[in-house]
Amino acid sequence: MRHLIDFADMTNEEWYDLYALAKDIMARPLDYKDALRGRVMASLFYEPSTRTNFSFQTAMLKLGGGVFGFVDANTSSVSKGEKLKDTITMCSTYADVIVMRTPVEGMSKAASLYSRAPLINAGDGGHFHPTQTLADLTAITERRGSLENMTVGLCGDLKYGRTVHSLVRALSRFPGNRFVLISPKALAAPQYLLDFLREKGIEYRETESLEEAIPELDILYMTRVQRERFDDPAEYERLKNVYVLTASMLAPAKKNMTVLHPLPRVDEIAMDVDGDERACYFRQAECGLYIRMALLLTLVRGGKFEPEHIPPETRPHRCHNPKCITRKEPYIPILEEDGRCGYCEAEL
C-alpha cells in the first residue's frame, strides 16, 4: 500500500494490522511520541474541514513529526493557476506523506500519479473518504468486536455522502452484512454504488422511512444534508431537515445498536440522543485520531518512491461529470474501468 485513495487500496489483512496498531497506540501512547520525529506531513486542504484536518495534524504531532500546508487553496500558488501535477510534484519533494482534502471528485487519485510521497485521500468531493471509513470501522470493531453479520442503516444524504459510499464498499468486504439505505429519492445512493452491491450479491433495500427501519438495525449511520454539495439553495432548504433522530425514536431500537455520525452534525441528531448509551459518534471521532496515527506510521515507514513517468494526455476525456478532476485538469491520463471513469466512477 503506497497510497490510500479508497479503502479498496487496503487488503483485509492490512486493515486488521492497522487496527491492531491503533489499539496499541491507544494503550501505550507515550511509546509512540517520537516514532516520526524528523518526518514531515503536507496538509493540502482545498475545502474547509475541522475534525479531519485537526485529527491528521494532531496525529502527526503526537508522533513527533512536523506539518506544513494550507487550509485555503486561495492562499497557495493554486490561486495563481498552478496545475495539480506541479503542486504535488513540489510538495512530495518536501514531505514524507501528503494528506489531501478537495471538493473535486477523483482529484486525490490524479494527484497520486505524480507523488513521490505516500498520499492519503482525506475526502474528494462526493466520492470517497477512506480515513473516515477507518474511523468508522475502528469504532464498530471496538464496540461490537467484529465487522461481520450486521444490518447497517445509512440515513440522510446518500447521493453526495462520500462517507456513506466509502463505508458501504468497506463493509461489503466482510461476510454477512446487509444494508438499509434510508433517504428521500432526491438524495438516493448513486447508481454506481447500487451496481456495486448487485454485482457483489450483497443484500440491500431502499426506504424513505427512518422510523420503519430502526428496529432491525445493528448500526445506524446518520449523515447531514451537505449544503456545499448543492447548486440550488432552494433544494437544500427543502431537504435539510428531512431526517431528525430523537431519543424517543430509539425506543424500539435494539439495546446494543450503535448510532454513528461522521460529524459535523447540524440538526439531524437531536441533543437528547447524546446521553443514550447507543450514541457513539464522539468516540467515533476519537477513534479517528488513533487510526490516522497508525496509518501515518504505516505509510511513512514505507518510504518514498519514484512515480511512473506519465506523458501529458492528448486525447479528450469522456467523463461528463462536471465535478470530476478530468474537467479541471485535462492533461491527466485517461483511466477507464468497466465503462466508468477511473477517477470519479461516473458512467461513461
C-alpha positions as CSV (number, residue, x, y, z in Angstrom):
1,M,0.0,0.0,0.0
2,R,1.7,3.2,-1.2
3,H,-1.3,5.5,-1.2
4,L,-4.7,5.4,0.4
5,I,-7.2,6.8,-2.1
6,D,-10.0,4.3,-1.5
7,F,-10.4,1.6,1.2
8,A,-10.1,-0.9,-1.7
9,D,-6.4,0.0,-1.8
10,M,-6.1,-1.9,1.5
11,T,-6.4,-5.7,2.0
12,N,-8.4,-7.1,4.9
13,E,-5.1,-8.2,6.4
14,E,-3.7,-4.7,6.2
15,W,-6.9,-3.4,7.9
16,Y,-6.5,-5.8,10.8
17,D,-2.8,-4.9,11.2
18,L,-3.7,-1.2,11.1
19,Y,-6.5,-1.7,13.8
20,A,-4.1,-3.7,16.0
21,L,-1.5,-0.9,15.7
22,A,-4.2,1.7,16.6
23,K,-5.2,-0.2,19.6
24,D,-1.6,-0.4,20.8
25,I,-1.2,3.3,20.3
26,M,-4.4,3.8,22.4
27,A,-2.9,1.6,25.2
28,R,0.7,3.0,25.1
29,P,0.6,6.5,23.5
30,L,3.9,7.7,25.1
31,D,5.7,4.8,23.4
32,Y,5.0,6.4,20.0
33,K,5.7,10.1,20.8
34,D,9.0,10.1,18.8
35,A,8.0,7.5,16.2
36,L,8.0,10.0,13.3
37,R,10.5,12.6,14.6
38,G,12.1,14.4,11.7
39,R,9.4,13.4,9.3
40,V,7.0,16.0,7.7
41,M,3.4,15.8,6.6
42,A,2.0,18.1,3.9
43,S,-1.6,19.0,4.7
44,L,-3.3,20.2,1.5
45,F,-6.9,21.1,2.3
46,Y,-8.7,22.6,-0.7
47,E,-12.0,22.8,1.2
48,P,-13.0,23.5,4.9
49,S,-12.6,20.8,7.5
50,T,-12.4,20.6,11.2
51,R,-12.2,17.0,12.5
52,T,-10.3,15.5,9.6
53,N,-7.8,18.4,9.4
54,F,-7.3,18.7,13.2
55,S,-7.0,14.9,13.7
56,F,-4.4,14.5,11.0
57,Q,-2.3,17.4,12.3
58,T,-2.7,16.1,15.9
59,A,-1.8,12.6,14.8
60,M,1.4,13.8,13.2
61,L,2.4,16.0,16.1
62,K,1.7,13.2,18.6
63,L,4.1,11.0,16.6
64,G,6.8,13.7,16.9
65,G,6.6,14.9,13.3
66,G,6.0,18.3,11.7
67,V,3.3,19.7,9.5
68,F,3.1,22.3,6.7
69,G,0.3,23.1,4.2
70,F,-2.7,25.2,3.6
71,V,-6.4,25.2,4.6
72,D,-7.4,27.5,1.8
73,A,-6.2,27.0,-1.8
74,N,-6.6,30.7,-2.4
75,T,-3.6,31.3,-0.1
76,S,-1.4,29.0,-2.2
77,S,0.0,29.1,-5.8
78,V,-3.1,27.3,-6.9
79,S,-4.8,30.7,-6.9
80,K,-2.2,31.7,-9.5
81,G,-3.2,28.9,-11.8
82,E,-0.6,26.3,-10.7
83,K,-1.6,22.8,-12.0
84,L,-2.2,19.9,-9.7
85,K,0.7,18.0,-11.1
86,D,3.2,20.8,-10.2
87,T,1.7,21.3,-6.7
88,I,2.0,17.6,-5.9
89,T,5.5,17.1,-7.5
90,M,6.8,20.0,-5.5
91,C,5.1,19.0,-2.2
92,S,6.2,15.4,-2.5
93,T,9.9,16.5,-2.7
94,Y,9.4,18.3,0.7
95,A,7.1,15.9,2.6
96,D,7.2,12.3,3.7
97,V,3.4,12.0,3.4
98,I,0.7,14.1,1.8
99,V,-2.9,14.4,3.1
100,M,-5.3,16.0,0.6
101,R,-8.9,17.2,1.0
102,T,-10.7,18.5,-2.0
103,P,-14.2,19.3,-3.4
104,V,-13.2,17.8,-6.8
105,E,-14.0,14.1,-7.3
106,G,-11.1,11.9,-8.3
107,M,-8.5,14.7,-7.5
108,S,-6.7,12.6,-4.9
109,K,-6.4,9.7,-7.4
110,A,-5.0,12.0,-10.0
111,A,-2.6,13.6,-7.5
112,S,-1.2,10.1,-6.5
113,L,0.0,9.6,-10.1
114,Y,2.6,12.3,-9.6
115,S,3.6,12.0,-5.9
116,R,6.9,10.6,-4.7
117,A,5.4,10.5,-1.1
118,P,2.5,8.4,0.1
119,L,-0.7,10.3,-0.5
120,I,-3.8,10.0,1.6
121,N,-7.3,10.9,0.4
122,A,-8.9,12.9,3.2
123,G,-12.1,13.3,1.1
124,D,-12.7,14.1,-2.6
125,G,-16.0,15.8,-3.2
126,G,-19.0,13.5,-3.0
127,H,-16.8,10.5,-3.9
128,F,-14.8,8.8,-1.2
129,H,-13.5,9.5,2.3
130,P,-11.4,6.4,3.3
131,T,-9.9,7.7,6.5
132,Q,-13.4,8.5,7.9
133,T,-14.2,4.9,7.0
134,L,-11.1,3.7,9.0
135,A,-12.5,5.7,12.0
136,D,-16.0,4.2,11.4
137,L,-14.6,0.6,11.3
138,T,-12.4,1.2,14.4
139,A,-15.4,2.4,16.4
140,I,-17.6,-0.5,15.2
141,T,-14.9,-3.1,15.9
142,E,-14.2,-1.7,19.3
143,R,-17.9,-1.6,20.1
144,R,-19.0,-5.0,18.6
145,G,-15.8,-7.0,18.4
146,S,-16.5,-7.8,14.7
147,L,-17.3,-6.3,11.3
148,E,-19.5,-9.2,10.2
149,N,-23.2,-10.2,10.2
150,M,-24.7,-6.7,10.7
151,T,-27.7,-4.9,9.4
152,V,-26.4,-1.4,8.7
153,G,-28.8,1.5,8.1
154,L,-27.4,4.6,6.3
155,C,-29.6,7.6,6.6
156,G,-29.7,11.1,5.0
157,D,-27.6,12.3,2.1
158,L,-26.7,9.1,0.3
159,K,-26.2,10.8,-3.0
160,Y,-23.3,13.2,-2.1
161,G,-22.3,11.5,1.1
162,R,-18.7,10.3,0.5
163,T,-18.5,8.8,4.0
164,V,-21.5,6.6,3.1
165,H,-20.0,5.5,-0.3
166,S,-16.7,4.5,1.4
167,L,-18.3,2.7,4.3
168,V,-20.7,0.6,2.1
169,R,-17.8,-0.5,0.0
170,A,-15.6,-1.3,3.0
171,L,-18.3,-3.3,5.0
172,S,-19.1,-5.2,1.8
173,R,-15.8,-6.9,2.2
174,F,-16.9,-8.6,5.4
175,P,-19.4,-11.5,5.3
176,G,-23.0,-11.4,6.4
177,N,-23.6,-7.7,6.2
178,R,-26.7,-6.2,4.7
179,F,-27.7,-2.6,4.1
180,V,-30.8,-0.4,4.6
181,L,-30.5,2.8,2.5
182,I,-32.7,5.5,4.0
183,S,-33.1,8.7,2.0
184,P,-35.6,10.8,0.0
185,K,-35.5,10.0,-3.7
186,A,-33.6,13.3,-4.4
187,L,-30.7,12.1,-2.2
188,A,-30.7,8.4,-3.0
189,A,-27.5,6.4,-3.4
190,P,-25.8,6.9,-6.7
191,Q,-26.2,4.2,-9.4
192,Y,-22.6,3.1,-9.3
193,L,-23.0,2.2,-5.6
194,L,-26.1,0.2,-6.2
195,D,-24.5,-1.6,-9.2
196,F,-21.6,-2.4,-6.9
197,L,-23.9,-4.1,-4.3
198,R,-25.7,-6.0,-7.0
199,E,-22.6,-7.2,-8.6
200,K,-21.2,-8.4,-5.3
201,G,-24.5,-10.1,-4.5
202,I,-24.9,-8.1,-1.3
203,E,-28.4,-7.7,0.2
204,Y,-29.8,-4.2,0.4
205,R,-33.1,-2.4,0.3
206,E,-34.1,1.3,-0.1
207,T,-36.7,3.1,2.0
208,E,-37.7,6.7,2.9
209,S,-38.8,5.8,6.4
210,L,-36.2,6.0,9.3
211,E,-38.8,5.1,11.9
212,E,-39.8,1.9,10.0
213,A,-36.1,0.8,9.6
214,I,-34.8,1.5,13.2
215,P,-36.0,-1.8,14.9
216,E,-34.0,-4.0,12.6
217,L,-30.7,-2.1,12.7
218,D,-27.4,-3.1,14.4
219,I,-25.7,0.1,13.1
220,L,-27.5,3.4,12.4
221,Y,-25.2,5.8,10.4
222,M,-26.7,9.3,10.3
223,T,-25.4,11.9,7.9
224,R,-26.1,15.6,7.4
225,V,-27.5,17.1,4.2
226,Q,-24.5,18.9,2.9
227,R,-25.2,22.5,1.9
228,E,-21.8,22.7,0.0
229,R,-22.8,19.9,-2.5
230,F,-26.0,21.7,-3.7
231,D,-26.1,24.0,-6.7
232,D,-29.6,25.1,-5.9
233,P,-30.0,26.7,-2.4
234,A,-33.8,26.2,-2.5
235,E,-33.3,22.4,-3.0
236,Y,-31.0,22.3,0.1
237,E,-33.6,24.2,2.2
238,R,-36.3,21.7,1.1
239,L,-34.2,18.7,2.2
240,K,-32.0,19.8,5.0
241,N,-34.2,18.6,7.9
242,V,-35.8,15.6,6.2
243,Y,-34.5,13.3,9.0
244,V,-34.0,14.2,12.6
245,L,-33.2,11.4,15.1
246,T,-34.5,12.0,18.6
247,A,-34.2,10.0,21.8
248,S,-37.8,8.9,21.7
249,M,-37.3,7.4,18.2
250,L,-34.7,5.0,19.7
251,A,-37.3,3.3,22.0
252,P,-37.9,0.3,19.6
253,A,-34.2,0.0,18.6
254,K,-32.0,-2.9,19.7
255,K,-30.4,-2.3,23.1
256,N,-26.9,-2.9,21.6
257,M,-27.5,-0.8,18.4
258,T,-24.7,1.7,17.7
259,V,-25.5,5.2,16.4
260,L,-22.7,6.7,14.3
261,H,-22.3,10.1,12.5
262,P,-19.2,11.3,10.7
263,L,-19.8,14.8,12.1
264,P,-20.3,17.7,12.0
265,R,-23.9,17.4,12.8
266,V,-26.4,20.2,12.2
267,D,-29.9,19.2,13.2
268,E,-30.1,15.5,12.1
269,I,-29.4,14.2,15.6
270,A,-31.1,15.9,18.5
271,M,-29.0,16.8,21.5
272,D,-31.2,14.5,23.7
273,V,-29.6,11.5,21.9
274,D,-26.2,12.3,23.2
275,G,-26.9,10.7,26.6
276,D,-28.1,7.4,25.1
277,E,-25.6,4.6,25.6
278,R,-26.1,3.7,22.0
279,A,-24.7,7.1,20.8
280,C,-21.1,6.5,19.7
281,Y,-20.3,9.4,17.4
282,F,-17.9,11.3,19.7
283,R,-16.0,8.1,20.5
284,Q,-16.0,7.5,16.7
285,A,-14.2,10.9,16.2
286,E,-11.7,10.0,18.9
287,C,-11.0,6.7,17.1
288,G,-10.2,8.7,14.0
289,L,-7.2,10.2,15.7
290,Y,-5.6,6.8,16.6
291,I,-6.3,5.1,13.4
292,R,-4.8,8.1,11.5
293,M,-1.7,7.8,13.7
294,A,-1.5,4.2,12.7
295,L,-2.0,5.0,9.0
296,L,0.7,7.7,9.0
297,L,3.2,5.4,10.8
298,T,2.5,2.6,8.3
299,L,2.8,4.7,5.1
300,V,5.7,6.9,6.2
301,R,7.7,3.9,7.2
302,G,7.2,2.5,3.7
303,G,9.4,5.3,2.4
304,K,9.4,7.5,-0.7
305,F,9.5,6.2,-4.3
306,E,9.6,7.5,-7.9
307,P,6.3,7.7,-9.6
308,E,5.9,6.3,-13.1
309,H,6.6,8.7,-15.9
310,I,3.3,9.8,-17.3
311,P,3.2,11.8,-20.5
312,P,0.6,14.6,-20.8
313,E,-2.7,13.4,-22.2
314,T,-3.6,14.5,-25.8
315,R,-7.0,12.8,-26.2
316,P,-10.1,14.4,-24.8
317,H,-11.6,12.7,-21.7
318,R,-15.1,11.2,-22.0
319,C,-16.2,11.8,-18.4
320,H,-19.2,14.1,-18.3
321,N,-19.3,14.6,-14.5
322,P,-18.8,18.3,-14.1
323,K,-17.3,17.7,-10.7
324,C,-14.6,15.3,-12.0
325,I,-10.9,16.2,-11.9
326,T,-10.7,15.4,-15.6
327,R,-12.8,18.5,-16.3
328,K,-10.3,20.7,-14.5
329,E,-7.0,19.1,-15.4
330,P,-7.4,17.7,-18.9
331,Y,-3.7,16.7,-19.2
332,I,-4.0,13.8,-16.8
333,P,-4.1,10.3,-18.4
334,I,-7.4,8.7,-19.3
335,L,-8.4,6.0,-16.8
336,E,-11.4,3.8,-17.5
337,E,-12.7,0.6,-15.9
338,D,-15.8,-1.3,-16.8
339,G,-17.2,1.7,-18.6
340,R,-16.7,4.1,-15.7
341,C,-14.3,7.0,-15.2
342,G,-11.2,5.8,-13.3
343,Y,-11.2,8.9,-11.2
344,C,-14.8,9.7,-10.2
345,E,-16.5,6.4,-11.2
346,A,-19.2,8.2,-13.2
347,E,-20.6,6.1,-16.0
348,L,-19.1,6.9,-19.4
